[in-house]
Amino acid sequence: MRTFAVDFDGRIPVDSYGEGGFRVKGAVHAGPLGLVPEGVVAWAGLPDLTPFLERATAFDVLLVGAGSSMGPMPEGFAAARSAIEALGVGVEIMATPSACRTYNVLLGEGRRVAAALMPI
C-alpha cells in the first residue's frame, strides 16, 4: 500500500473526535468546535453561526457537523444558514464524523473551508 503525506500548509486539520470533543493540533477542545482558515474560533454551537458569518469572506464553504447523525436542525438555523449563503458561501450539513473527514480532505486540497462541528 502506498501512502502519501498531506501538507496542510500551516492550516489546522481535525486530528480526532469523540467523547464530547475534538483534538486539533494536539489540543483537546471539549464541546462544539469552530474552525476557520486562521484557526480555532470560539463557538457556542447550533443554531448560532455568528462566528462564521463574521469571517465569511475567508472561506467558500462551511461544513456543519450536526452530531452523530442527521436530524432536524434547531430552530433559528435556517435564518443563520441563509445569511451566510447570501454572502456566497456554500453551507453543507452532515453528521460530524463525515464533516471532519470532508474538512480534512478539502483542507489538504488547499480549499478555503470552515467547519462548525457539534461533538459526538
Residue, then its C-alpha position, 0 to 999 in steps of 0.5 A: m500500500r502506498t501512502f502519501a503525506v498531506d501538507f496542510d500548509g500551516r492550516i489546522p486539520v481535525d486530528s480526532y473526535g469523540e467523547g464530547g470533543f475534538r483534538v486539533k493540533g494536539a489540543v483537546h477542545a471539549g464541546p462544539l468546535g469552530l474552525v476557520p482558515e486562521g484557526v480555532v474560533a470560539w463557538a457556542g454551537l447550533p443554531d448560532l453561526t455568528p462566528f462564521l458569518e463574521r469571517a465569511t469572506a475567508f472561506d467558500v464553504l462551511l461544513v456543519g457537523a450536526g452530531s452523530s447523525m442527521g436530524p432536524m436542525p434547531e430552530g433559528f438555523a435556517a435564518a443563520r444558514s441563509a445569511i451566510e449563503a447570501l454572502g456566497v458561501g456554500v453551507e453543507i450539513m452532515a453528521t460530524p464524523s463525515a464533516c471532519r473527514t470532508y474538512n480534512v480532505l478539502l483542507g489538504e486540497g488547499r480549499r478555503v473551508a470552515a467547519a462548525l462541528m457539534p461533538i459526538 
